């Protein structure tokens, strides 16, 4: 079973890499900020414009500097 999964991964890897390039180009060309896979949970593409990681870290750090009540 493990060998079968590894073989499938080897075969699918080039296809998935090619698909990722196509999706990136399509998203940029059409102005999409997010592409989701409807069959499996997960983000397929997200633009850096909607990445709020830095804002979350800054807000958390600001909160952590406040004295506890």
Buried (B, 14 or more C-beta within 10 A) or exposed (E): EEEEEEEEEEEEEEEEEEEEEEBBEEBEEEEEEEBEEEEEEEEBBBBEEEEEEEEEEEEEEEEEEEEEE
